[in-house]
Amino acid sequence: MQGVLQGLRELNVSMTIQQLKSVATPEIINKVNALRSQHGTEDLRKVISTLADDLEKRIDAVSASTPSTAPLARSMKTLNILMELYFSL
């Protein structure tokens, strides 16, 4: 049973890496690839949180000079708050 679960995990990671190749930085791809040999999701949570925090900062910078993006900034902050709650459960 453990072998099947490990196989599914590796398949999921492989599929995710294929999807990320067209949009993510090599750093993110390497971090996700490293998940193959790790147990748990703490490192993935860190990658997601860091990416979301960086995105929130960039959106805040843009929305300061472009008021029409304020709803986008609020949505990103909302998403970050909800992800923190989700990760803590």
Steps between C-alpha positions, in 0.01 A plus 500: 500500500785740583651440157173590330467821702861596424437430132193724501693774677779483242246504217332808648834676538597410142172632360534817704855557378385462138233765560745732676765484227319757288432747781724453804860596569762225510530560875134411556525197273804375691322545834197309375721228354666460842158409643531154342721383785339689785218403727237751598408829341687758707748586223221534245315728740811716528533525121133595464514752785816664369360525149171644626679753723720614210199532275313701763794743530519545123127556471513754784778688320300511177172588670663799674540667160200340329185539713297276267703202625388547861245214474780272380715599798211430740439161338867406536503601866182300555654198330814526716294518819291198398808298399659570839184372667488193274864418568446529873212250506 
